[in-house]
Amino acid sequence: MEKIKQGYKQTDIGVIPEDWEVKSINDSFRFLNNATYSRAELDSEGIVGYIHYGDIHTKYNEFIDFDHNTLPKVSDSKALRYKLVQDGDIIMADASEDYVGLCKSIEVKNIRNNKAIAGLHTILMRGKANLYENGFKAYLFLVPDVRKQLIGLATGMKVYGVSKSNLPQVLLPLPTSNEQTAIATVLSDTDALITALDKKIVKKQQIKQGVMQQLLTGKKRLPGYTGEWAFIRLGGVTDISRGGSPRPIENYLTNDVNGINWIKIGDVRVNAKFIESTEEKIIQEGVLRSRFVKKGDFLLSNSMSFGRPYILKVDGCIHDGWLVIQNYQETFDTDYLYYMLGFESTLTQYKSIAAGSSVLNLNKQIVSNLLIFCPQKKEQTAIAQILTDMDNEIAQLEKERDKYKEFKAGMMQVLLTGKVRLV
């Protein structure tokens, strides 16, 4: 048995500092009724904010830094029977499609004179006995031993959920008041840095979209370039093909390091420009029943991530869920074609060409009929360099933000368990 350090004690939620206590949710919070209006029952002319469990999952981190304008609304009459949320209230989403999002909890702050109620699939809790400081409460539900208890209460198959009746006996750590304030200050300061970077990233992305709109349509020309642009059909200057899959695919998979890369949508990283590796390989015989592709080729998914272009950095084979664009290099700069294929007007063309289809899937004919602005290659390269530099700047900001997120996660691990003390 591991020896407990001096100044710490063993409790039902693990080892915590001696001057911390353990309280149940029932000791710490009282439950208030939440509304159960569906989205269809909301009122466009309403004035009371309505916090839906979907908003908790998608809009907020640990806190609602209250912006009344971003919430859907209900009328005063529909809100009357429910308590208005207050600063310091906890609103928990009681359902999620995965354990990661299960029991996601937010703390209300900066509500000022605005009105709002907790809505469908939420659990509203208000602190009692002044045990926990405002600004600290939401972090309680991220303590590892608290998360374990909440996950242990989850029921369901495709969607996991908890109920009010299960929550009262969940145990929470109770640091001293001064330490709660210190922990909350450190974590909220880090949150502020992350939020500031998020806003900067969004602004840079918006600027990039504006620059693309100018440069990729020829509305703004770069200094030194004057010639007219061609407007060409993609299928006339490139080779476009659909992939193919050897069947049953299980008979062609191999663990041999010398096997042929088998490229799937699962090999694509979020927001990636390149496909750089694959999880699976197939035997040489499978190449005859598939489509072999090479480094530098473009892949388009014909259903998922509709029309999103990826540049290959590996050779391999593709199944029939992919389209490949090859032999474009005589006409297009690679990066310029990447930006053109990902441009919003390209997606609009796809949808227009595919109009009337019951399912919006790309196929060889749709992609072949795509019309693309085509300046001289030197101008293409110059345009692509500007957009690449902007992407690199955004990527650097995202890397910095992710570093702070990792730092925050590490701090929560030690501060919320008392392994590192601030006071």
N, C-alpha and C positions, 0 to 999 in steps of 0.2 A: 504494500500500500504506500502510495506516494506521500511523503511528509508534507504537511501543510505549513507554509511559511509563517513566520511570526507576524502578527497583525492581521491574519486572515482566519476564516472559519468555514467549516463545511456546513452546507445547507441543502435543502431540497432542490435548489436550482444551481448547485455547484458551489465552488469555493468563492467567497466574496470577502471584502474587507470587514473587520470586526465591528466597525461603527456603522455598517450598512444593515438594513433590515430586509425581511422578506414579507411582502404583502400580496394578498390575492387581488384579482381584479374586483371582486366583490367588496373588499376593504377599501379600494382606491377609487372606484367609479360607480356611478349609478347609470342605469340604462334608461334612455328616453325613446319614445316611439318615433319611428321613421315613417315617412310617407311611402306609398306603394304605387304611385302614378307611373304609368308607362310613358314612353316618349310620345305616343299618340295623344295622350291626355294633357300634354303641356300647352301653355297658352302663349301665342305670339305677342299678345298685349299684356301679359303678366308682368308683375313688378317684383316678385319674390324669387330669388335664386333657388334653383333646384339641383342639389348635388347627387348625381346618379353614380352607381358603382362603376359604370364604364368611364366616367370622368376621372374617378380616383385612379383607375388603372392607367389611363392614357395621358392625363393632363398634369398630374401633380407628383412630386417626390414625397418628402415627409411632411410638407406643409402646403396649405392653401395660402399663398400670399395674396390675399383676397382681391380679386378683380371681378366685380359684380357683372361687368359687361360680357365676360366670357361664358357665363353660365346660362343654360336654358332657364325659362321662367314658368312660374305658375301664378295664378291669380291670388289675391288676398283671401278670397273666400275658400279656396282649396287649401291654403296654408294655415288657416285659423286653428284647426284642431291639433296642430303640431307645434312643438317648441322651436323657436328660432335658434339657430346655432350661434354660439358665442365664442369669443377668443378663448383658446385653451381646450375647446371640445375636441374629442377624438371621433373621427368618422372612419369606420372600418368597412371595407368591401367584404361581404360575407361569402363571395363565390369567385372562383377563378378556374380557368382551363388548365392550370398547372400549379404545382406546389410553390413555385417561385413567387407567383403573384397572390398566393392565398393569404387572406387576412391582411392585405395591404392596408395600412392605417395612415391617416393624415391628421395633422393638428391644425385647427383653424387659427389664423392670425390676421391682424389688420382688417377686421370686418367693419370697423368704424360704424357708420350709421346705415349700412346696407342690411338688407334682410335676406335670409336664406334658410332653407330647411334641408334635412337629410332625406334622401329619396330611396328609390327601389334598390333592394339587395344591399342595403347598408345597415350598420349597427352604430347608433349614436351613443357615445359615452361622455359623461360630464364628471370631472374630478370632484371628489368629496374629501372633507377633513384636511384640505390644503396640504396633502402629502407630496404632491408633485408640482414643480414649478412650470409655468407656461414656457414653452420653447423647448422643454425637455421631454414632454410626454410621448410624442410620436416616436422618439428614439427607443423607448421602452420595448416596442413591439419588434425591434430589430435585434434585441439581445439574443444570442444563439440559443440559450436554454429556454427562452420564451417562445422562439420560433419552433423549437422541437415540440413543445407542448401544443401549440396551435395546430401544427401539422398532424399531430397525433389525434386531434379531434375531428379532422376532416373526414367527410363521407362523400360518396358519389363515385361515378364511373368516368364519364366524359368531362363532367364539371365537378369540382370539389367545393364543398361548402362547410360552414360552421353555423351554429345557431346561438342565440342569446343564452339559451338554457345550458349550453356547454361551457360558456366562457367564465362564469363567476369564480370558479376554483383555479383558474390559471394563475400561477405564481409569478410575481414580478420582483425585481430587485428594487430596493429603496435606498439610494445614496443619500448622504446628508444634503440639506438644502443648498449649502454653499457649493458643494461639489456638483450638484445638478446644474446649477447656474454656470459653473466653469466649463463643464462638459458641453452644455448647450451652446455656449459662446464659441468654443473652438470649432465645433461641428458646423454651426450656422455660418461662421466666417468662411469656412471651406466651401459650404454650399453657395455662399455669395460669389466666391471666385468661379465656381463651376457655372452658376447662372450667368455671370457676366460673359464668360467664354461662350456659352451657348448662344447668347444674344449676338455676340460678335460673329460667330459662325453663320447664324441665320442671315445677318446683314451682308456678310461677304458672299453668301450663296445668292442672295437677291441681286447684288451688284453683278455677279457673274452672269445670272440669267439675263439681265439687261444688256450686258456686253455681248452675249451670244446673239441676242435678238438683233443687235446692230451689225455685228461682224459677219454672222453666218447668212445674212440676207443681202449683204452688200449695201445696206443703208448708210454705213459708215465705212470708208475705205482707209486703209493704213497709208501713211505717207510713202510716196514713191511708187504706188501701184495705181494704174489707170485703165488698163484694158477691160473690155467688156467680159462679163461672165457668161459661160455656157449654162444651159439648163438641161441636164441630160437624164436619161432613164437609166437607173442603176443596172438593170439586166443587160443593157447594151454594151457595157464596158467592163463587166465583171462576170465571173462564173458563180452561180447560185445553185446550191444543191441541198437536198434533205438527207439527213442521216438515215442509218438503218441498223437494226438490231439483230444479231444472231440469236436464234431461239432454239431451245430455252437458254437464256443467258447464263444460268447456273452451270451449264455444261462447258462454257467457254471461259469462265473466270479462272484466274491462276494467281498463286502467290509468288511465282517466279519473278525475280527482280528484273529479268530481261523480257518480261511480258510487255504487251502493248497497252499504253494508257487508255483506260475506259472512262470517257469524260461524261460526267453527269451534272445535273443542276446543283446537286449537293456539294459539288467541288468548288462552287462559287462562293466567295466571301461576301458579306454584306457590303453593298455599295462599291464592289470591286470593279476595276477597269480590266484586270487581267485574270486569266485562269492559269495558275502557275504549277499546279500539281493535281494528282488524282488519288482517290483512296483505293481504287480497284484497277486491276489489269486483266486483259484477256489474252488467250493464246493466239499464236500467229494465224491459225486457221480461221479465227473469228474475223480477221480483217476482210476476207472475201465476202462476208455477209454483212458488212457494215460500211461506213464511209470514213476513209482515212483522211485526216486533216493535219496541217502543219503549223509550226510556229509562225505567227504573223497573220494567220487567217482570222476572220471574224466569225463568231458564233452568235446566233440569235435564238432565244427560246421561242418556240412557236405557240406556247400557251402561258406557262408561268412567267412572271416578270415580263409581261407582254412587250416584245420588241426591244428589250434591253440588250445593247451590244456588249460583247466581251472580246478582248483580243487574246489569242492563244500565245502562251509562252512555252508550251509543250506540244510535241507531236502526239497523235493518238487517234482513237476512233470515237465516233459519235453515234448515238441512237437516233431514232426517228422523231424524238422530241426537239431536236436541234435543226436549224438551218445554218449552212456555212456559206460565207462570201469569200471567194478566192480570186487570185489573179487581178487584183485591183490596182496594183502598185504603179502601173504605167500612167494611170489617170489620177490617182488620189494619193496624197500624203496620209500615212496611217492614222496619225492623231487627228487630222482634219476630218477624215471619214468617221472616226469614232465620235467626234462631237456632232457631226451632221446626223448620224444614225440615232444619237440620243437626244436630238433636238425636239422640242415639243411639236413643231410643225410636221416632223416625220411621223409621230404617233397619230396626229390628226389625219395625215394622208392614209396611213394604214387603215384607220377606222372608216374613212371615206371609201376606200377601195373595197373594203370588206363589208360595206353596208348591205343589209339584207340577209347576211349569214346568221343562222341561229346561234352559233358559237363563235366568239371572236378569237380565232386562231390564225396565226401567220402561216402562209404557205409560200412556195417558190414564186407563184404568179404575183401575189401581192407585193412581195419584196422586189421582184424584177420590175414592176411598174412604178416603183418609187422614183419621183423626180427630185433631183438634187442640184443645188447651185454648185458650179464647178469653175472657180477661177484658175489661173495658172498655178502650177504646183508651188512656185516660190511664195506666192501670196497665201496659198493654203498653209504652208509651213509656218509663215509668219503669224497667221491668225491662230493656228493651233498652239504656237509657243506662248502667246498671251494667255490663252485659256488654260494651258498646262501650268503656267506660273501661278495663276489664280487658284487652280486646284491644289497645287503644292502648298500654297499659303493656308488654304482651308484645312488641308490634311495636317499641317503643323499645329494649327489651333486645336484640332480634334485630338491630336496626340497629347498636347498640353492638358486639355480638359480631362482626357482619360487618365492621365497621370494623377491629377487631383482626385478623381473618383477612386482610384486605387488607394491613394493616400488616405482618403476619408474612410474607405472600407477597413483599412488596417487600423486606423484610430478608433473606429467604433468597436472593433474586436477587443481592444485592450482597455478603452475608457469605460465602455458600458458593462464590463465584467470586473472592473476595479483592479485589473492587473497593473495598470499605470494610474497613479494618483495625481490629481492636479492641485489638490489643497491638502 
